[in-house]
Amino acid sequence: MDQDRNSRLAEWYGAGEGSAPTRYNGPACAETTETPPIRVAGPSPRRRAISRAAALCVLLVAVIAASALLFSGGGSPVYLPAPEGPEAYSDYRDYFAHYYDSVKASGGSCSIERAETGTGVTLEASPLPEGAQLTLTELYERCSDSIAAITCSAGDGRYYWGSGVIMNGEGYILTNAHLVEGAETCSVELADGREYDALLVGMDSPSDIAVIMIDAPGLSPAEFSAGEVRVGEAAAAIGNPLGPELRGTMTQGIISGISRDITYTGFPMTLIQTDAAINEGSSGGALFNMYGQVIGMTSMKLVSSSMASRIEGVGFAIPMETIEAVANALIADGRVLGRPALGVTVGDIPADAAAYYDIPDALYVISVTPDSDAEAKGVRAGDILVYAEGSYMSSSADLSAVIAGKAPGDEVSIELYRPEGKVNLSVALMDYAEIY
């Protein structure tokens, strides 16, 4: 398994690099402790507006955790302690090297055998049907067969357990990219017990979406919704949490929020929030409306690294508009083209660290992508990105907003802070698929 995969697993599962929680045979809920930093990005908040939220973050040390389950040969979860404070380091770059030591943006990789692309198959969503909504029992009876159990082997004695949604009768299955990243083989078990080896159609780390394919008759495809998702409406999640014994689990909740902007491991994501229970192994499962249509793909949950605090009922799903666009791109070409990327991985600078080191409370450059124009122009890890296109970068959402309005090849003017002085550069955006 490559180093980037290990680093992301360390973030997702709160485990030390090279290890992760093993199969849990005790109570159904295992507490996961993780370290900062995860940037929960809102609508470009300024530092003065963050102080109240920062106090809450100090109390909860809340992070976003992806929800696949990794099994290994035995042992117990290894929990990471909270990072040391700024006072432990004389140079802010040493502090952030420790603070952000497991955050690496990467396109992800795996060696699963590839399926043919460009087949003309597309994901098609349907409008909301007329008539009465389903009961929970009716929804489960109608939809549970469209959820598959997915096992991906890393080839080193470890494997990843998760969920998938059957897209159509041709064998296309939707799941999370973080489930297949680093894997050598992938198998799919259907609700009736049949098991098949899967091929990889394509995977996209920024959206956390992958498409795999099996050759199987008699599939039960899900129906996908093109309707609007509204806060307060009922929803149900079906997936395979915590291992084979609990596969096909349904949980109920509501839509708690929409358009939640979250930047995770360098990638901005806009997600649906739900209080339907989502646990390790639920990755790639479906969030349904009460008509039995898929409205999202379950992928993340909010957890706390504080033993004194618990976070309940804060889960996230990838919305249908993202699933449809990315899945169709992966089926057509195996990747998503035309998406601009600056070629840097950044993280927010906590207010206490900015005050302690007397540096701008802007964006810390964690890493620079090889072969990017940012690298060619001299951007380096340890820089602080203060301005982009004249806008102050108070959060990673600010940078995402600047880039979102541009295309690969466009130039972005940036101002960097370094101890020796500020640096102004013009950097060309790259096509994400070309540099990751």
C-alpha positions as CSV (number, residue, x, y, z in Angstrom):
1,M,0.0,0.0,0.0
2,D,1.5,3.4,-1.0
3,Q,2.5,6.1,1.5
4,D,-0.3,8.5,0.6
5,R,-2.9,5.7,1.1
6,N,-1.4,5.0,4.5
7,S,-1.5,8.6,5.4
8,R,-5.1,9.0,4.5
9,L,-6.0,5.9,6.4
10,A,-4.3,7.3,9.4
11,E,-6.6,10.4,9.1
12,W,-9.8,8.5,8.4
13,Y,-9.5,6.0,11.1
14,G,-7.5,7.8,13.7
15,A,-4.7,5.2,13.4
16,G,-1.0,5.5,13.4
17,E,0.5,5.5,9.9
18,G,0.7,1.9,8.6
19,S,-2.0,0.7,10.9
20,A,-5.8,1.1,11.3
21,P,-8.6,-0.2,13.5
22,T,-8.9,-3.9,13.1
23,R,-12.2,-5.8,13.1
24,Y,-14.1,-4.9,16.3
25,N,-15.8,-7.8,18.1
26,G,-17.1,-5.9,21.1
27,P,-20.0,-3.4,21.2
28,A,-21.3,-2.1,17.9
29,C,-19.9,1.3,18.4
30,A,-16.1,1.8,18.7
31,E,-14.9,5.3,19.7
32,T,-12.4,6.7,17.2
33,T,-9.9,9.3,18.3
34,E,-8.3,11.5,15.6
35,T,-6.1,14.5,15.4
36,P,-6.6,17.8,13.7
37,P,-6.5,19.1,11.2
38,I,-9.6,18.7,9.2
39,R,-11.0,21.9,7.7
40,V,-14.8,22.2,7.9
41,A,-15.3,24.9,5.5
42,G,-18.3,27.2,5.5
43,P,-19.1,30.2,3.3
44,S,-15.7,31.8,3.5
45,P,-15.7,32.8,7.2
46,R,-13.3,35.4,8.5
47,R,-11.2,34.8,11.5
48,R,-13.2,37.2,13.6
49,A,-16.3,35.1,12.9
50,I,-14.5,31.9,13.7
51,S,-13.6,32.5,17.4
52,R,-16.9,31.1,18.6
53,A,-16.6,28.0,16.4
54,A,-13.0,27.7,17.3
55,A,-13.9,27.3,21.0
56,L,-16.2,24.5,20.1
57,C,-13.6,22.8,18.0
58,V,-11.1,23.0,20.9
59,L,-13.7,21.3,23.1
60,L,-14.7,18.6,20.7
61,V,-11.7,18.4,18.4
62,A,-14.2,17.4,15.8
63,V,-13.0,15.8,12.5
64,I,-14.5,14.2,9.4
65,A,-13.9,10.5,9.2
66,A,-14.5,8.4,6.1
67,S,-16.5,5.3,6.8
68,A,-15.0,2.3,5.2
69,L,-13.8,-0.5,7.5
70,L,-10.3,-1.9,7.3
71,F,-9.7,-5.4,8.6
72,S,-6.2,-6.8,9.3
73,G,-4.5,-9.7,11.0
74,G,-5.3,-8.7,14.5
75,G,-4.6,-6.2,17.3
76,S,-6.3,-3.1,18.5
77,P,-6.8,0.3,17.1
78,V,-3.9,2.7,17.6
79,Y,-5.1,6.2,18.6
80,L,-3.2,9.3,17.8
81,P,-2.7,11.9,20.6
82,A,-3.6,15.5,20.1
83,P,-0.7,17.4,18.4
84,E,1.6,19.5,20.6
85,G,1.0,23.2,20.7
86,P,2.9,25.9,18.9
87,E,5.1,26.5,22.0
88,A,6.8,23.2,21.4
89,Y,8.4,24.4,18.2
90,S,10.5,27.5,17.5
91,D,9.7,27.6,13.8
92,Y,6.1,27.6,12.6
93,R,7.1,25.3,9.7
94,D,8.3,22.6,12.1
95,Y,5.0,23.0,13.9
96,F,2.9,22.6,10.8
97,A,5.0,19.8,9.5
98,H,3.9,17.9,12.6
99,Y,0.3,19.3,12.6
100,Y,-0.3,18.3,9.0
101,D,1.9,15.3,8.8
102,S,-0.7,12.9,7.5
103,V,-2.4,15.3,5.0
104,K,-1.4,14.5,1.4
105,A,-3.5,15.4,-1.6
106,S,-3.4,12.6,-4.2
107,G,-5.3,11.2,-7.0
108,G,-5.1,7.8,-5.4
109,S,-4.1,4.7,-7.1
110,C,-4.9,1.0,-7.2
111,S,-4.0,-2.0,-9.3
112,I,-7.5,-3.5,-9.7
113,E,-7.9,-4.8,-13.2
114,R,-9.5,-2.2,-15.4
115,A,-12.8,-2.5,-17.3
116,E,-13.5,-1.0,-20.7
117,T,-14.6,2.6,-20.8
118,G,-16.4,4.6,-23.5
119,T,-19.2,2.1,-23.6
120,G,-22.0,4.7,-23.9
121,V,-23.6,3.7,-20.6
122,T,-24.8,6.6,-18.5
123,L,-26.3,7.0,-15.1
124,E,-29.9,8.2,-15.5
125,A,-31.9,9.9,-12.7
126,S,-35.6,10.1,-12.5
127,P,-38.0,12.8,-11.2
128,L,-39.9,12.3,-8.0
129,P,-42.8,9.9,-8.5
130,E,-46.4,10.9,-7.8
131,G,-48.3,9.1,-5.1
132,A,-47.8,8.1,-1.5
133,Q,-44.4,7.6,0.0
134,L,-43.2,4.1,1.1
135,T,-43.2,2.9,4.6
136,L,-39.8,1.9,5.9
137,T,-40.6,-1.7,5.5
138,E,-41.7,-1.2,2.0
139,L,-38.6,0.8,1.2
140,Y,-36.3,-1.9,2.6
141,E,-38.1,-4.7,0.7
142,R,-37.8,-2.7,-2.5
143,C,-34.3,-1.3,-2.2
144,S,-32.2,-3.6,-0.1
145,D,-31.3,-5.9,-3.0
146,S,-29.7,-2.9,-4.8
147,I,-27.0,-2.6,-2.1
148,A,-23.9,-4.8,-2.5
149,A,-21.1,-5.7,-0.1
150,I,-17.7,-4.8,-1.4
151,T,-14.4,-6.3,-0.2
152,C,-11.2,-4.8,-1.6
153,S,-7.8,-6.5,-0.8
154,A,-4.6,-4.5,-0.5
155,G,-2.5,-7.7,-1.1
156,D,-0.7,-7.3,2.2
157,G,-3.1,-9.3,4.4
158,R,-5.4,-6.4,4.9
159,Y,-8.8,-5.7,3.2
160,Y,-11.4,-3.0,3.1
161,W,-15.0,-3.7,3.7
162,G,-17.7,-1.4,2.4
163,S,-20.9,-1.0,0.4
164,G,-21.9,-0.3,-3.2
165,V,-25.0,0.7,-5.1
166,I,-26.0,-1.3,-8.2
167,M,-26.4,1.3,-10.9
168,N,-27.9,-0.8,-13.7
169,G,-28.4,-4.3,-15.1
170,E,-25.1,-4.2,-17.0
171,G,-23.2,-4.7,-13.8
172,Y,-22.0,-1.1,-13.0
173,I,-21.8,-0.4,-9.3
174,L,-21.1,2.9,-7.5
175,T,-19.0,3.1,-4.4
176,N,-16.5,5.3,-2.6
177,A,-13.0,5.9,-4.1
178,H,-11.4,5.6,-0.6
179,L,-12.7,2.0,-0.5
180,V,-10.8,1.0,-3.7
181,E,-7.7,3.1,-3.3
182,G,-4.6,1.0,-2.8
183,A,-6.4,-2.2,-3.6
184,E,-5.2,-5.0,-5.8
185,T,-8.4,-6.9,-6.1
186,C,-12.1,-6.2,-5.4
187,S,-15.0,-8.6,-5.0
188,V,-18.8,-7.9,-4.8
189,E,-21.3,-10.0,-2.9
190,L,-24.9,-9.5,-3.8
191,A,-27.8,-9.6,-1.4
192,D,-28.7,-13.1,-2.5
193,G,-25.2,-14.3,-1.6
194,R,-23.7,-14.5,-5.1
195,E,-20.1,-13.3,-5.2
196,Y,-18.2,-11.9,-8.2
197,D,-14.8,-10.4,-8.9
198,A,-15.0,-6.8,-9.9
199,L,-13.2,-4.6,-12.5
200,L,-12.4,-1.0,-11.9
201,V,-14.1,1.4,-14.4
202,G,-12.6,4.5,-12.8
203,M,-12.1,6.3,-9.5
204,D,-12.0,10.0,-8.5
205,S,-10.5,11.0,-5.2
206,P,-11.7,14.6,-5.0
207,S,-15.4,13.5,-5.2
208,D,-14.7,10.2,-3.4
209,I,-16.6,8.3,-6.1
210,A,-15.6,5.1,-7.9
211,V,-17.3,2.9,-10.4
212,I,-16.7,-0.8,-10.5
213,M,-18.2,-3.5,-12.7
214,I,-19.2,-7.1,-12.4
215,D,-20.5,-9.7,-14.9
216,A,-23.6,-11.0,-13.3
217,P,-27.2,-11.8,-14.4
218,G,-30.4,-10.8,-12.6
219,L,-29.2,-7.7,-10.9
220,S,-31.5,-5.3,-9.0
221,P,-30.5,-1.8,-9.9
222,A,-31.4,1.1,-7.7
223,E,-33.5,4.1,-8.9
224,F,-31.8,7.4,-8.7
225,S,-33.5,10.7,-7.9
226,A,-33.4,13.9,-10.0
227,G,-35.6,15.6,-7.5
228,E,-34.8,18.3,-5.0
229,V,-33.5,17.3,-1.6
230,R,-35.0,19.5,1.2
231,V,-34.0,19.9,4.9
232,G,-36.4,18.1,7.2
233,E,-37.5,15.4,4.8
234,A,-37.2,11.8,5.9
235,A,-34.4,9.6,4.6
236,A,-33.1,6.1,5.1
237,A,-29.6,4.7,4.7
238,I,-28.8,1.1,3.7
239,G,-25.3,-0.3,3.9
240,N,-23.0,-2.9,5.5
241,P,-21.6,-1.4,8.7
242,L,-18.9,-3.0,10.9
243,G,-18.5,-6.3,8.9
244,P,-20.4,-9.1,7.3
245,E,-22.6,-9.9,10.3
246,L,-24.4,-6.6,10.0
247,R,-24.7,-6.3,6.2
248,G,-27.9,-5.0,4.8
249,T,-28.5,-2.6,7.8
250,M,-31.1,0.2,7.4
251,T,-31.1,3.3,9.5
252,Q,-33.6,6.1,9.5
253,G,-33.3,9.9,9.8
254,I,-33.9,13.2,8.1
255,I,-32.0,15.5,5.9
256,S,-30.3,17.7,8.4
257,G,-28.6,20.1,6.0
258,I,-27.7,20.5,2.3
259,S,-24.7,22.1,0.5
260,R,-22.4,21.5,3.4
261,D,-19.0,22.6,2.1
262,I,-16.2,20.5,3.5
263,T,-12.5,20.4,2.5
264,Y,-10.9,17.1,3.3
265,T,-7.4,16.0,2.5
266,G,-7.1,19.0,0.2
267,F,-10.3,18.3,-1.7
268,P,-13.4,20.6,-1.4
269,M,-16.7,18.6,-1.3
270,T,-20.3,19.7,-1.1
271,L,-22.3,17.2,0.8
272,I,-25.7,16.3,2.2
273,Q,-25.9,16.1,6.0
274,T,-28.1,13.5,7.7
275,D,-28.7,12.1,11.1
276,A,-29.3,8.6,9.8
277,A,-26.6,6.4,11.4
278,I,-23.5,5.9,9.3
279,N,-20.7,3.7,10.5
280,E,-17.5,2.1,9.3
281,G,-18.4,-0.2,6.4
282,S,-21.3,2.1,5.3
283,S,-19.0,3.7,2.7
284,G,-20.5,3.6,-0.7
285,G,-24.0,2.7,0.5
286,A,-27.1,4.6,-0.4
287,L,-29.2,7.4,1.2
288,F,-32.7,7.0,0.0
289,N,-35.7,9.3,0.0
290,M,-39.1,7.8,1.0
291,Y,-39.9,6.9,-2.6
292,G,-37.1,4.5,-2.7
293,Q,-34.8,6.6,-4.8
294,V,-31.1,7.2,-4.2
295,I,-30.5,10.8,-3.2
296,G,-26.9,10.3,-2.0
297,M,-24.0,8.0,-1.4
298,T,-23.0,7.7,2.3
299,S,-19.4,8.4,2.8
300,M,-18.5,10.3,6.0
301,K,-19.4,10.9,9.7
302,L,-18.4,13.5,12.3
303,V,-16.6,12.0,15.3
304,S,-14.7,13.5,18.2
305,S,-11.3,12.9,19.6
306,S,-12.4,13.9,23.0
307,M,-13.2,11.0,25.4
308,A,-15.5,13.4,27.2
309,S,-17.5,14.3,24.1
310,R,-19.5,12.4,21.7
311,I,-20.9,13.5,18.4
312,E,-24.1,11.7,17.4
313,G,-26.2,11.9,14.2
314,V,-23.9,14.0,12.0
315,G,-23.3,12.0,8.8
316,F,-22.7,13.0,5.3
317,A,-23.6,11.7,1.8
318,I,-22.5,12.7,-1.7
319,P,-25.4,14.3,-3.5
320,M,-26.9,12.9,-6.7
321,E,-25.8,15.8,-8.9
322,T,-22.2,15.0,-8.1
323,I,-22.6,11.3,-8.4
324,E,-24.3,11.6,-11.8
325,A,-21.6,13.9,-13.3
326,V,-18.6,12.0,-11.9
327,A,-20.0,8.5,-12.6
328,N,-20.7,9.5,-16.3
329,A,-17.2,10.9,-16.7
330,L,-15.6,7.8,-15.2
331,I,-17.6,5.5,-17.4
332,A,-16.8,7.5,-20.5
333,D,-13.1,8.0,-19.8
334,G,-12.0,6.4,-16.5
335,R,-11.3,9.8,-15.0
336,V,-12.8,13.3,-14.7
337,L,-11.3,15.8,-17.1
338,G,-11.5,19.6,-17.2
339,R,-11.3,20.3,-13.5
340,P,-8.8,23.0,-12.5
341,A,-6.2,22.5,-9.8
342,L,-3.6,24.9,-8.4
343,G,-1.3,22.0,-7.5
344,V,-1.0,22.8,-3.8
345,T,-2.4,21.2,-0.7
346,V,-3.3,23.8,1.9
347,G,-4.6,23.9,5.4
348,D,-6.1,26.6,7.6
349,I,-3.8,28.2,10.2
350,P,-5.3,28.2,13.7
351,A,-5.7,31.6,15.3
352,D,-3.5,30.6,18.3
353,A,-0.7,29.5,16.0
354,A,-0.9,32.7,13.9
355,A,-0.8,34.8,17.1
356,Y,2.1,32.8,18.6
357,Y,4.3,32.9,15.5
358,D,3.1,36.4,14.3
359,I,2.2,35.1,10.9
360,P,-0.9,35.6,8.7
361,D,-3.9,33.6,9.6
362,A,-4.2,32.5,6.0
363,L,-3.5,29.1,4.3
364,Y,-0.4,27.0,5.1
365,V,1.0,25.2,2.0
366,I,1.4,21.6,3.1
367,S,2.7,20.2,-0.1
368,V,3.2,21.2,-3.8
369,T,2.3,18.7,-6.5
370,P,5.3,17.6,-8.7
371,D,5.1,18.7,-12.3
372,S,2.6,21.4,-11.5
373,D,3.1,25.0,-12.6
374,A,3.0,26.0,-8.9
375,E,6.2,23.9,-8.5
376,A,7.7,25.3,-11.6
377,K,7.1,28.9,-10.4
378,G,8.7,28.2,-7.0
379,V,5.8,27.6,-4.6
380,R,7.1,25.4,-1.8
381,A,5.9,23.6,1.3
382,G,6.0,25.9,4.2
383,D,4.8,29.0,2.3
384,I,1.7,30.8,3.5
385,L,-0.9,31.6,0.8
386,V,-2.3,35.0,1.8
387,Y,-4.0,36.3,-1.3
388,A,-5.4,34.7,-4.5
389,E,-6.8,37.0,-7.2
390,G,-6.7,39.8,-4.7
391,S,-8.9,38.0,-2.2
392,Y,-7.6,37.2,1.3
393,M,-7.5,33.4,1.9
394,S,-9.0,33.0,5.4
395,S,-10.1,29.5,4.8
396,S,-9.6,26.7,2.2
397,A,-13.1,27.4,1.0
398,D,-11.9,30.8,-0.2
399,L,-9.3,29.2,-2.4
400,S,-11.8,26.7,-3.7
401,A,-14.1,29.6,-4.6
402,V,-11.4,31.3,-6.6
403,I,-10.4,28.2,-8.5
404,A,-14.0,27.0,-9.2
405,G,-14.6,30.0,-11.5
406,K,-11.7,29.1,-13.7
407,A,-10.5,26.5,-16.1
408,P,-7.2,24.6,-16.6
409,G,-4.7,26.9,-18.2
410,D,-6.0,30.0,-16.6
411,E,-3.6,32.1,-14.5
412,V,-4.1,32.8,-10.8
413,S,-2.2,35.6,-9.1
414,I,-1.1,34.7,-5.6
415,E,0.7,36.3,-2.8
416,L,2.8,34.2,-0.5
417,Y,4.2,35.0,2.9
418,R,7.7,33.8,3.8
419,P,9.8,34.9,6.8
420,E,12.2,36.8,4.4
421,G,9.3,38.7,2.8
422,K,6.2,38.4,0.5
423,V,6.4,36.7,-2.9
424,N,4.0,37.5,-5.7
425,L,3.5,34.9,-8.5
426,S,1.2,34.1,-11.4
427,V,0.5,30.4,-11.5
428,A,-1.3,28.5,-14.2
429,L,-4.0,26.1,-13.2
430,M,-3.5,22.5,-14.3
431,D,-6.0,19.8,-15.2
432,Y,-6.4,17.8,-12.0
433,A,-6.5,14.5,-13.9
434,E,-3.1,15.4,-15.5
435,I,-1.2,16.0,-12.3
436,Y,-2.7,13.6,-9.7
